Amino acid sequence: MKAAKWFQPRDVRLVEVEKPSPKPHEALIRVESVGICGSDIHYYLDGHIGSSRIKSPLILGHEFSGIVEEVGGEADRGLIGKRVAVEPSIPCFKCECCRRGDYNVCRNLFFPGGPPHDGVLCEFVAIHSQFCFPAPDAMSAAVAAMIEPLAVAVHTVELAQLQPGETAAVLGLGPIGLMTARVAKLSGAGTIYGADLFDYRLDAGLRYGVDTAFNAGREDTVAAIMDATGGRGVDVAFDTARSSATPAVACRVARPGGRCVLTGISGEEEDPFPVGVGRRKELKIQWCRRFKNNFPRAIELASSGQVDVASLVTHSFPLDQAREAFELVSTYSDGVLKASVDQ
């Protein structure tokens, strides 16, 4: 089968690899759509995210949907022929984390597209059938693939324990940030402030729940948000950017006693952190690790139209142009929000 494989930074090639066969608990999926994620871009440009480093050619990609064509003997045969949104984080089910329900931080996690595991930018994938969620009949393949990042946004807001009327800041208005703003608004957030480096993403923010947006390249985000809140700060600050600077910004714009949810991935193993600010404000700092039991809710939000997922997919490429998709996203070209590779 055909696959788009990473060989070195900015070098992704179409190659032939062996088609997988499903194990007893797995489903064989004909891949229809794969979203290009910010974490994919770190691997594409740098070959690593922190200490997670690509050591040999690797197929990237983890946000995906497809049609189940075959299942192993222990899997649900009712999945055959169905389009599914796939939760890609497959835990071991045996460790302490899994046993207490925190499967998203399993130390033995299988995650496609994360070294050393090949990802889903290929024609067929075999994956644990328990993590295949049938999509509604009217849901397109591209939207079904977006359930994965929407689940991240749902978990991000869930971790914030947002109360009705509370104010929030969303730092980074890519797809995760935009959906976080929308889910926060649906959860009862009051005024939401957004910041990004690109005006077109600020405009998108205003369509997804952001009330006031600041260009972080032209304005001091901390000063702008503190001024807008009368020096108080926001109840909840969400870091959804691909930056080493935004965790500190989140701490600085949160009110005393406020909360910060850190979802963005800078790509570094360690980022600067204003310990003094956090201590003096007695902030509650919460990191987000992907998602945890959030796919059903994400599917409902997308299928009901409460979160407009389809509009975020601004560009589509065939598999043999996967490199062009990575280039587009990595350079923020042509107003891209989400690029997908579709087959």
Buried (B, 14 or more C-beta within 10 A) or exposed (E): BBBBBBBEEBEBEBBEBEBBEBBEBBBBBBBBBBBBBBBBBBBBBBBBBEEBEBEEBBBBBBBBBBBBBBBBEEBBEEBBEBBBBBBBBBBEEEBEBBEEEBBBBBEEBBBBBBBEBBBBBBBBBBBBBBBBBBBBEEBBBBBBBBBBBBBBBBBBBBBBEBEEEBBBBBBBBBBBBBBBBBBBBBBEBBBBBBBBBBEBBBBBBBEBBBBBBBBBEEEEBBEBBBEBBEEBBBBBBBBBBBBBBBBBBBBBBBBEEBBBBBBBBBBBEEBEBBEEEBEEBEBBBBEBBBBBBBBEBBBEBBBEEEBBBEEBBBBBBEBEBBBBBBBBBBEBEEEBBBBBBBB
